Amino acid sequence: MKALVIGGAGFIGSHTVDALIEKGYEVKILDNLQKPVHKNGVPKYLNPKAELIIGDICDFNNLELAMEDVSIVYNFAAYQDYLPYFSLSLSYCSLLLNHLELTYLVLERLPHETKHHKT
């Protein structure tokens, strides 16, 4: 079975990737490797058995590509609250609404029979 971990290069996402691979899943990671969180590019701690797709969840072409042949999606995409532009350009409410809309789009793209799968 193939799983997608959105935000899979982050702390929680990368541990989720490791656990899924340990359980025998094929795993794709979709992450934009945003600076300053990933200031050195692809983190060395990423599991080499995972397929890394560098892209933003807000780009629906990236999302479609990443979700191809996927049965399970874990969405850990997030803005880090210590980013310097966070309080200047985006409000918490707009970030939350954006995240909810993107989660809805992810769910809409999953085949119906996989929406209620338990891992």
Buried (B, 14 or more C-beta within 10 A) or exposed (E): BBBBBBBBBBEEBBBBBBBBBEEEBBBBBBBBBBEEBBEEEEBEEBBEEBEBBBBBBEEEEBBEEBBEEBBBBBBBBBBEEEBEEBEEEEEEEEBEEBBEEBBEBBEEBBEEEEEEEEE
